[in-house]
Amino acid sequence: LLSVPAKKFAMSFAPPLFVGVAIILGLWLYEYFYVMAPVCMLCYGAAVVCGGAFSVRVVPVMGWCFMVVGAVTFLLPTGYGNAMMAASFGGLHIVFGAIIARRYGG
C-alpha cells in the first residue's frame, strides 16, 4: 500500500470520494434524501475513473458506467433510487469483477 502506484491511486481516488461525502452530508442535513442515491453513484464513479487511470483499462470504464447509471437515476421517479443503487454498486461490481478476474487474473 506504500508503493508509488498505490499512492497515485489514493491521491486520485480520494478527492472525488471526499467531495461525495461532503455533498451527501449536506443533502442529508437538509433532507434531500431523494437525490442522495444518484449523487453517490456519480461521485463514486468519478472517483473510480480518476483512480482507475493507474489501473487496467476496464476500471475507468466501470467508473463511467456508475456515472451513467447515476445520471439516469436523476431521470427516474424517486422510488427507484434504492434499486439503482443495488444495480450499480451490486451489479456493476459483480460484472466488472468477473471481467477483471477473467482477463487479468484477479
CORWO-V755053 format. One record per helix or strand. SS is the DSSP state (@ for helix, = for strand). FROM is the first residue (numbers start at 1). TO is the last residue. Records with the same first field share a line. If there is no record, write none. Layout:
SS=FROM-TO  FROM-TO
This chain:
@=4-29  33-52  57-75  78-104
